[in-house]
């Protein structure tokens, strides 16, 4: 099999898609897997041993650009792929495999994809979890429900670079011998996924008091939040709190998260990366649900409130109160952390 995968565009989804690649390789060890995805995905895909080539997708997420997709498809035709797996649900995401003349094109029904896909899976809702929906594409349509469960899905497992870890720790003066707790207070999706920054600060203060050090992770967009968390700490505590948001590339974050004993994170891409590098995870859910996108780890504590209006899966709270997050107070997280088993 020569496989082309049309990959997702979100960090967490890209990490979860590795479960499909692992399943394909386990079934077809001699297959080659290329993944067409946005350029930022390249370094992540390089940490997936199952992926042979990461191909940059030059067309933006919201850009239809039929002519560009035609040209890309015709260029890829020379690779003579035998199978395509289309992970996004849009019609436009299925065009390139069609234009590339790939004989078998597999994906879920999505929007207006009749004719674009010839191995069309009719109803993704037969699977509860997103990772199940990815992995099910490796099975035949008739066998997938019997073969795929969350428990059977191979978990994402990113490789790490120990040499790069040492270089990064020296660059950012991360040389303390205190046990490392990573905090990931951002969420690209929206504020309804973000546990309050002053809650993170209270948690950080408790951990530092108990002899830990804190590494704050995030993108440039999260710098205001991470700076606010650090500013809320005492001067003494700040000496054990390192703000890395916006200072690292995504692949550097992979190696630094792998240094952490435990990572406390909102439901975000960094949560999925932390799970894929074998950290202990404390996953905090607001508007979203662990019944759809859980942290794929054997070492996870999942926390959420049970208020009536969640999960709503909204970017912003429809009622303006954010009680799904505000009622999940720091003492609840601290108490669960204290009971977490040490690896």
N, C-alpha and C positions, 0 to 999 in steps of 0.2 A: 504494500500500500504506500502510495505517496499522498500525503494528507496536507491540505491547506485548511487552516482554521482562521475564520474571521473572528478576531478577538474582541472582547468588551473594551469599554473606554474608561471604566472606573477602576481605581487601584484595587479595592477589595474584590471586585468581580474578576479582575485579571488574576489575582492570587488564587481565588477559588477555582478558576478554570484549570489550574494545574491538576486537579483531581481527574478531569477528563483526559488530559495528556498521559497521566500515569496509568489510567485504565486502558487507554488505547495501546500503550507500549506493553502492558502486561498481556494483552490479547494478541498483539501483533508485534513481537519483539524486533523484527527486521524492518518495520515501517519507518518512514521518515516523516517528521512533523514540522511544518513551517507555520508560523503564526503571523498574520497580517494585522497590525495594530498600530495605534499612534506611537510616534517616535519615543515618547517618554517611557513606554512600556519596554523598550529594548533592554535596558539593564536588568529589569526584573526577569524578563524571559531568559536572559543569559544565566540566571541563577536556577533555572529549571532544567535539569539534565535531560529531560525527555524531549525538549525542543531543539531541533537541529538548526533552524534559522529564524531569526526575528526580522520581518520585513516591514519597513516603515510605511505606514498608511498616510499618504500626503493629502488626503481629503479630510477636512474637518468633520467633527461629530455631527453638526447640523447642516452640512453642505451636501446638497444632492449631486450636483456636478456630473450629469450623465456622461458627458464627453470624457472627463477625467477618468471616470470609472471604466469606461470602455477601453481607454488606452492602457490602464493598469491591468485589466483583464487580459487584453491581447498580449501584453508583455509577459504575464505569468503563464500564458498558454504554452510557452516553450518549456516550462518545467514538467509538463505532462503529468499533472496531478490526477490521481484516480478517485479521490474522495475529498469532499469539502464539508466542513462542519461550521455552520453559521450560528454564532452564539447570540448576537444582538437580535432583537425582535423586528427590526424595521425592514421594509421592503428594499430600501436602497442598499442595505448591508448584504443582500443576496445577489446583487447585480454582478459583482466582480467574478464570483465563481461561475455564473452563467456565461459571462463574456469570455472567461478563460476556457470554456468548453469542458469543464470538469464533469465526468460522467455521472457520479453519484453526489448529490448535494442534499445534505441532511440538516434539518433544523425544525424548530417548533413553528406552529402555524403563523403566529405574529400577525402583522398587518399586510394584507393583500399580497401574499407570497405564493399563491397558486400559480404553477408554471415555472416560477423561479426556483423552487425546490422540488425535487422529484422523489425525495424520501421525507415526506412531510409528516411530522408528528402532530396529531390534531389538538390535544388539550394538555398543556403543561401543568394544569392544576391537579392532575392525577398525582403529582409529586408536591409535597409540602415545601421542601427546602430547595433553595436555588442550586446548591451543589448537586443535589439529586437530578435536577433538570439538565445540568451539564453532563453528568456522567451517563445518564440514560441514553444520550445520543450515541454512545459506543455500542449499545445493544440494538438488536433488531426491534422493530415496532411491536412485534408480537411478544417478545420476551422481556422487554424492558421493565415492566411492572413486577414481574417475578424475580428479576435479577438485581434490581437496584433498591437499596435502602440506605439511609444515612449511615448506619453502622457499617455497611459494606463498602462505602465510598473510601477510596484511598485519600488520605489527608494531604493537603499541600505541604511540601517540604523543600524550602529554598536552601541552597547551599550558601555557606558563609566563607569569608576570606580572612583567616586569622591574621595574616600579615597586614591587611588593610585595617583590621581592628586595632592593632598596635599603633599604626601610623595615626589613626584618628584620635586615639586616646592621648597620644603625645601632642597632637595639634591643638586639641581643646583642653589640655591640662586635666584630663579625666584620670588622674593617677591615684585617687584616694582608694584605700583598701576597704572602705565601707561597702556593704552589700548594696547593689544597685537596684533601685525601683524606677522604672520608666513611667512617665505620665504623658498621655496623649489627649489633650483637652480640646482638640479641634474636631470638626466634622464638616467636610466639604459640602455635604448635602444641605445643611441648614441648621439654624439655631435650635430646632426642636429635637436635635440629637445631642446637644451640648450640655453636659452637666455644668452647673455654675462654676465660674473660675474661683470664687471665694470658697466653694466647697473643696475644690482641688487644693487650694492653699491650706485649708485646715487639715486635710489629709497629709499633705507634704510636711507640715509642721509636726504632726504626730509621728510620722515615719522617721524624720530626722532626730526627734527627741529619743526615739528608740534605736538610734545608732545607724540608720540607713543614710544613703545619699540619693538625691533625686536628679534624674535627667529628664528635661522637658523636651518633647518632640513635637514637630509640626512644620508646616510650610510657612512661607513669608506671610500668608494671610492670617496665620495664627499667632504672629509675633506680639500683637497687642494683648492677646489673651495670656500667653505665656509670661510676658513681662509683668502683667497685672498680678499673676500668681506669685511671681518672685518678689514683687514689691510689697505684697501683703505679709511676707515673712519677716521675722526679726533679722537684724544685721548678722547675728551669730548664725542663724539658720541659713541665711543666704549663701554663706560660705560652703554649704553642702548641697546647694541647688544650682544646677548647670542648665542654662537655657540654650538649647541647640536649634530652636525653631528658626527656619529660614537660613540657617548657616550650613546646611548639609544637602547633598543630592539625595535622591530617593534611594539609590543603591547604597550610599553611605549609611542611611538610616537602617537599612536591612542589617548591616554588620554591627551597628551600635545597639540596635534592639536585641540582637543576639547576645550581647554582653549582660543584659538585664536578668536578674533573678525573677522579677515579677513586673508585669506591665498592667497598669490601670488605664483603661481606654474607653472612650465613647465607641459606639458602633460606627466604625470608620475603616478606611483602608489600612491604617496603621495597626488596628486591632488584628486584622487578618494577616498582616505581615508578622506581627509578634507571635501569633499562633503558629505560623509556618516556620519560625526559627526556634520553636520549642521553649518559649517562655511560659512561666505560670501567667495566667490571664485573669484579670478581674474586668469583666465586660459590663458596661453600664448602658442600658437601653432606655431611651425616652420614647419618641414617637414610633420607633421601629420595633421589631420583634425578633427575639432569638428563635422563634418558631419558623423563621424564614431565612435569616442569615446569621446563624450562630458562629461563634469562634470555633474553628475546626481544630480542637485540641483536646487531649485527655486531661489537661491540667487547667481547667477553666471554672471560675465562679461567675455565674451570671446573675446580675441584679437589675430589678426593675420594680416599679410600683404596680399595683393592681387596680388603679383607678378606672372608672367605667369607660372613659373616653379613649383609652389607649389599648392597642396601638392604632394610631390614625394614619401613620406613614406620611404625615405632612411635613413640609420644610419648616413651617412656622406654626405655632400653636393656634388653632382656629378660635380658641376661647381667650387667648391672651394671658393665661395664667401659668402655663408651663408646669403644672402640678405634677406631671409624670416625672419631671426631673427635680423640681423643688422639694417634693415630699420624700425624695430619696436622700436623706440627710447624711452628712459625713460619718456620723457615729455608726450608721448601719454598714457602711463600707469598711470602716476601721475594725469593727467587731468581726466581720467575715474574714478580713485579712488575718486577724489574730488566730483564727481557727484553721486557716489554710495549711495543709500539710507541706512541709519542706521537701523539696525534690531530693 
